């Protein structure tokens, strides 16, 4: 009974902090409740992969490979797929079509073509091409699994839940530890009133991809949904190690510490998150709230005023700080 009460209070604290500290990108960035985006090799339809230094380096390497090996259809398809993912859809699809023309029977080339179509928004054609790969006698078990995964992901995107579930199950039949299929089927079950099955699949996805921060973010959220905040904290800390300096992840570590009553640790992680995103007023407000719990009133007021300067309503926190000061015993006269 005592433990249940603790968990309920912890979850209320989490809800409070989430209310005043909205996570960038919305709830889980659609998949993981506020954390880095969902796993899927295909990515989310319409989501443009940012041109980070690492992505630019990969694009340059693929471009050079295509220039050095113009007849390599797989290299051309990989380059086209990444161009599409980074928003260069027209040029990317040109390369994918060229690659398919060079190797129409290569399952890997057709799978990359299907992924490009899905990313470019041509859902129906993407599903058709993915299913051609899945049913090809030349496809390896991994390619079959990935093809069914793409088809299932696409069908779910257009609200065809029955077909989406069917294809994701076929992906897992071909490769039982396919992380994306495990995760997406788990999320589907959570959303369709089969939560326990969903949680089990999500945790299997985490075990299948222990170094994938996107998948682990969803695992952490699943722990939170179940009220397993200690497990959620452990997972969020692992994510923060995999993607150091990410303000949104540091925020989630801090929030979970706060929900567990670890206010000193929460303050430390909020401070780190602010270093990564100094103009995020909601972080300053959450930090002020935590400092108030620690009775560090001057610091709390300073952070609350920073939040106000950045356009966040800090009046409730400033009022709470003033009230706390008013309740302090008067000093000696």
C-alpha positions as CSV (number, residue, x, y, z in Angstrom):
1,X,0.0,0.0,0.0
2,X,2.8,2.3,0.9
3,X,4.6,1.6,-2.4
4,X,1.4,2.2,-4.4
5,X,1.0,5.6,-2.7
6,X,4.6,6.5,-3.5
7,X,4.2,5.6,-7.2
8,X,0.9,7.5,-7.4
9,X,2.5,10.6,-6.0
10,X,5.5,10.2,-8.2
11,X,3.3,10.0,-11.3
12,X,1.4,13.1,-10.2
13,X,4.8,14.9,-9.9
14,X,5.7,13.8,-13.3
15,X,2.4,15.0,-14.7
16,X,3.0,18.4,-13.0
17,X,6.4,18.8,-14.4
18,X,5.3,17.7,-17.9
19,X,2.5,20.3,-17.7
20,X,4.9,23.2,-17.0
21,X,7.8,21.8,-19.1
22,X,6.4,20.7,-22.4
23,X,8.8,18.3,-24.2
24,X,10.1,19.7,-27.5
25,X,8.3,18.0,-30.4
26,X,5.2,17.1,-28.4
27,X,4.3,13.8,-26.7
28,X,7.2,11.5,-27.6
29,X,7.6,13.2,-30.9
30,X,4.6,11.1,-31.7
31,X,6.2,7.8,-30.7
32,X,8.2,7.9,-27.6
33,X,6.3,10.4,-25.5
34,X,8.6,13.4,-25.8
35,X,11.9,11.7,-26.5
36,X,13.9,11.2,-29.6
37,X,11.8,10.0,-32.5
38,X,10.8,6.4,-33.0
39,X,13.1,3.8,-34.3
40,X,12.1,2.6,-37.7
41,X,14.7,2.4,-40.3
42,X,12.2,4.0,-42.6
43,X,11.8,7.0,-40.3
44,X,8.5,8.8,-40.0
45,X,6.8,9.8,-43.2
46,X,7.3,13.5,-43.8
47,X,10.1,13.8,-41.2
48,X,13.2,15.4,-42.7
49,X,16.5,14.0,-41.4
50,X,18.5,17.1,-40.2
51,X,21.7,17.8,-42.1
52,X,24.0,17.2,-39.2
53,X,27.8,17.0,-39.8
54,X,27.5,13.2,-39.5
55,X,24.8,13.1,-42.1
56,X,26.6,15.4,-44.5
57,X,29.7,13.2,-44.1
58,X,27.7,10.2,-45.0
59,X,26.1,11.9,-48.0
60,X,29.6,12.9,-49.3
61,X,30.9,9.4,-48.8
62,X,27.9,7.9,-50.7
63,X,28.3,10.5,-53.5
64,X,31.9,9.6,-53.9
65,X,31.1,5.9,-54.0
66,X,28.5,6.5,-56.7
67,X,31.1,8.5,-58.7
68,X,33.8,5.9,-58.3
69,X,31.4,2.9,-59.0
70,X,28.7,4.2,-61.4
71,X,27.4,0.7,-62.0
72,X,26.9,-0.2,-58.3
73,X,23.1,-0.1,-58.1
74,X,23.1,-0.6,-54.3
75,X,25.4,2.3,-53.7
76,X,23.2,4.5,-56.0
77,X,20.1,3.4,-54.2
78,X,21.6,4.1,-50.7
79,X,22.6,7.6,-51.8
80,X,19.2,8.2,-53.3
81,X,17.4,7.0,-50.2
82,X,19.4,9.3,-47.9
83,X,18.8,12.2,-50.2
84,X,15.1,11.6,-50.0
85,X,15.3,11.4,-46.2
86,X,17.1,14.7,-46.0
87,X,14.4,16.4,-48.1
88,X,16.1,16.3,-51.5
89,X,13.2,14.2,-52.8
90,X,13.4,14.9,-56.6
91,X,17.1,14.1,-56.9
92,X,16.9,11.2,-54.5
93,X,14.0,9.5,-56.4
94,X,15.9,10.0,-59.7
95,X,18.8,8.0,-58.3
96,X,16.5,5.3,-56.8
97,X,14.8,4.9,-60.2
98,X,18.2,4.7,-61.9
99,X,19.3,2.1,-59.4
100,X,16.2,0.0,-59.9
101,X,16.7,0.1,-63.7
102,X,20.2,-1.2,-63.2
103,X,19.2,-4.1,-60.9
104,X,15.4,-4.7,-61.0
105,X,15.8,-8.1,-59.4
106,X,18.0,-7.0,-56.5
107,X,15.9,-7.2,-53.3
108,X,18.1,-4.6,-51.5
109,X,17.7,-2.1,-54.3
110,X,14.0,-2.5,-54.5
111,X,13.7,-2.3,-50.7
112,X,15.6,1.0,-50.7
113,X,13.3,2.2,-53.5
114,X,10.3,1.2,-51.4
115,X,11.7,3.2,-48.4
116,X,12.3,6.2,-50.7
117,X,8.7,6.1,-51.9
118,X,7.4,5.8,-48.3
119,X,9.5,8.7,-47.2
120,X,8.4,10.8,-50.3
121,X,4.8,10.2,-49.4
122,X,3.7,7.6,-52.0
123,X,2.3,5.2,-49.5
124,X,0.4,2.8,-51.7
125,X,3.3,2.3,-54.1
126,X,5.7,2.0,-51.2
127,X,3.6,-0.9,-49.8
128,X,3.4,-2.6,-53.2
129,X,7.2,-2.4,-53.7
130,X,7.9,-3.6,-50.1
131,X,5.6,-6.6,-50.6
132,X,7.4,-7.5,-53.8
133,X,10.6,-7.7,-51.9
134,X,9.0,-9.7,-49.0
135,X,7.7,-12.3,-51.5
136,X,10.8,-12.5,-53.6
137,X,12.6,-15.8,-53.6
138,X,15.9,-13.9,-53.8
139,X,15.3,-11.9,-50.5
140,X,17.1,-12.9,-47.4
141,X,15.2,-13.4,-44.1
142,X,16.5,-10.0,-42.9
143,X,15.3,-8.3,-46.2
144,X,11.9,-10.1,-45.9
145,X,11.5,-8.9,-42.3
146,X,12.5,-5.3,-43.2
147,X,10.2,-5.3,-46.2
148,X,7.2,-6.4,-44.1
149,X,8.2,-3.9,-41.5
150,X,8.0,-1.1,-44.1
151,X,4.7,-2.3,-45.4
152,X,3.3,-2.6,-41.9
153,X,4.6,0.9,-40.9
154,X,3.0,2.4,-44.0
155,X,-0.4,0.7,-43.5
156,X,-0.6,1.8,-39.9
157,X,0.2,5.4,-41.1
158,X,-2.9,5.4,-43.2
159,X,-5.0,3.9,-40.4
160,X,-5.2,0.4,-41.9
161,X,-4.5,-1.2,-38.5
162,X,-5.5,-4.7,-39.5
163,X,-3.1,-4.9,-42.4
164,X,-0.5,-3.1,-40.4
165,X,-0.6,-5.6,-37.7
166,X,-0.6,-8.5,-40.2
167,X,2.6,-7.2,-41.9
168,X,4.4,-6.4,-38.6
169,X,3.7,-10.0,-37.4
170,X,5.1,-11.3,-40.7
171,X,8.2,-9.2,-40.1
172,X,8.6,-10.8,-36.7
173,X,8.0,-14.3,-38.2
174,X,10.9,-13.7,-40.5
175,X,13.1,-12.1,-37.8
176,X,11.8,-12.4,-34.2
177,X,14.2,-9.7,-32.9
178,X,13.5,-7.0,-35.5
179,X,13.6,-3.9,-33.3
180,X,11.3,-1.7,-35.4
181,X,8.6,-4.3,-35.8
182,X,8.7,-5.2,-32.1
183,X,8.4,-1.5,-31.2
184,X,5.7,-0.5,-33.7
185,X,3.6,-3.6,-33.0
186,X,4.0,-2.9,-29.3
187,X,2.9,0.7,-29.7
188,X,0.0,-0.4,-31.8
189,X,-1.2,-2.8,-29.0
190,X,-0.8,-0.1,-26.4
191,X,-3.0,2.2,-28.4
192,X,-5.6,-0.5,-29.2
193,X,-6.3,-1.6,-25.6
194,X,-3.8,-4.5,-25.4
195,X,-1.3,-2.7,-23.2
196,X,0.3,-5.6,-21.5
197,X,1.2,-7.3,-24.8
198,X,2.3,-3.9,-26.0
199,X,4.7,-3.3,-23.1
200,X,6.2,-6.7,-23.4
201,X,6.9,-6.1,-27.1
202,X,8.4,-2.7,-26.4
203,X,10.7,-4.1,-23.8
204,X,11.8,-6.8,-26.3
205,X,12.6,-4.1,-28.8
206,X,14.9,-2.5,-26.2
207,X,16.7,-5.7,-25.6
208,X,17.1,-6.2,-29.3
209,X,18.6,-2.7,-29.8
210,X,20.3,-1.8,-26.5
211,X,22.3,1.0,-28.1
212,X,19.5,2.6,-30.1
213,X,18.4,5.8,-28.3
214,X,15.2,6.2,-30.2
215,X,14.0,2.7,-29.2
216,X,15.2,3.1,-25.6
217,X,13.3,6.4,-25.3
218,X,10.1,4.5,-26.0
219,X,11.1,1.8,-23.6
220,X,11.6,4.5,-20.9
221,X,8.2,5.9,-21.7
222,X,6.6,2.4,-21.4
223,X,8.2,2.1,-18.0
224,X,6.6,5.4,-17.0
225,X,3.2,4.4,-18.3
226,X,3.4,1.4,-16.1
227,X,4.5,3.4,-13.1
228,X,8.0,1.8,-13.1
229,X,9.9,5.0,-12.5
230,X,13.1,3.4,-11.3
231,X,13.3,1.4,-14.5
232,X,12.4,4.5,-16.5
233,X,15.1,6.5,-14.8
234,X,17.8,3.9,-15.6
235,X,16.7,3.8,-19.2
236,X,16.6,7.6,-19.6
237,X,20.1,7.8,-18.1
238,X,21.3,5.2,-20.7
239,X,19.7,7.3,-23.5
240,X,21.5,10.4,-22.1
241,X,24.8,8.5,-22.4
242,X,24.1,7.5,-26.0
243,X,23.2,11.1,-27.1
244,X,25.1,13.4,-24.7
245,X,24.2,17.0,-24.5
246,X,20.6,16.5,-25.8
247,X,18.4,19.0,-23.8
248,X,15.2,17.0,-24.4
249,X,16.8,13.8,-23.0
250,X,18.4,15.6,-20.1
251,X,15.0,17.1,-19.3
252,X,13.5,13.6,-19.1
253,X,16.2,12.4,-16.8
254,X,15.6,15.4,-14.6
255,X,11.8,15.0,-14.7
256,X,12.1,11.4,-13.6
257,X,14.4,12.2,-10.8
258,X,12.0,14.9,-9.7
259,X,9.1,12.4,-9.8
260,X,11.0,10.1,-7.6
261,X,11.8,12.8,-5.1
262,X,15.5,13.0,-6.0
263,X,15.5,16.8,-6.1
264,X,19.3,17.3,-5.9
265,X,19.8,15.0,-9.0
266,X,16.9,16.6,-10.7
267,X,18.4,20.0,-10.2
268,X,21.7,18.8,-11.6
269,X,20.2,17.4,-14.8
270,X,18.0,20.5,-15.3
271,X,21.1,22.6,-15.0
272,X,22.8,20.5,-17.7
273,X,19.7,20.7,-19.9
274,X,19.8,24.5,-19.6
275,X,23.5,24.5,-20.7
276,X,22.4,22.7,-23.8
277,X,19.3,24.9,-24.4
278,X,19.8,28.2,-22.5
279,X,16.9,30.0,-24.2
280,X,14.3,27.4,-23.3
281,X,12.2,29.2,-20.7
282,X,10.3,26.1,-19.7
283,X,13.6,24.5,-18.5
284,X,14.4,27.5,-16.4
285,X,10.9,27.3,-14.9
286,X,11.3,23.6,-14.1
287,X,14.7,24.2,-12.6
288,X,13.2,27.0,-10.4
289,X,10.5,24.6,-9.3
290,X,13.1,22.0,-8.3
291,X,15.2,24.6,-6.5
292,X,12.1,25.7,-4.6
293,X,11.7,22.1,-3.4
294,X,15.3,22.3,-2.2
295,X,14.6,25.6,-0.3
296,X,17.2,27.3,-2.5
297,X,14.9,30.3,-2.7
298,X,17.3,32.9,-4.2
299,X,18.4,30.6,-6.9
300,X,14.8,29.6,-7.6
301,X,13.7,33.2,-8.0
302,X,16.6,33.9,-10.3
303,X,15.7,31.0,-12.6
304,X,12.0,31.9,-12.4
305,X,12.8,35.4,-13.6
306,X,14.9,34.1,-16.4
307,X,11.9,32.0,-17.4
308,X,9.7,35.1,-17.4
309,X,12.2,37.0,-19.5
310,X,12.0,34.2,-22.0
311,X,8.2,34.5,-22.3
312,X,7.1,31.8,-19.9
313,X,4.5,32.5,-17.2
314,X,6.5,32.3,-14.0
315,X,4.0,34.1,-11.7
316,X,2.8,30.9,-9.9
317,X,6.4,29.9,-9.0
318,X,7.3,33.4,-8.1
319,X,4.2,33.6,-5.9
320,X,5.2,30.2,-4.3
321,X,8.7,31.5,-3.6
322,X,7.3,34.7,-2.0
323,X,4.9,32.7,0.1
324,X,7.7,30.4,1.3
325,X,9.7,33.4,2.3
326,X,6.8,34.8,4.1
327,X,6.5,31.6,6.2
328,X,10.1,31.7,7.2
329,X,10.8,32.4,10.9
330,X,11.8,36.0,11.5
331,X,15.5,36.6,12.3
332,X,16.6,37.9,15.7
333,X,15.7,41.5,16.5
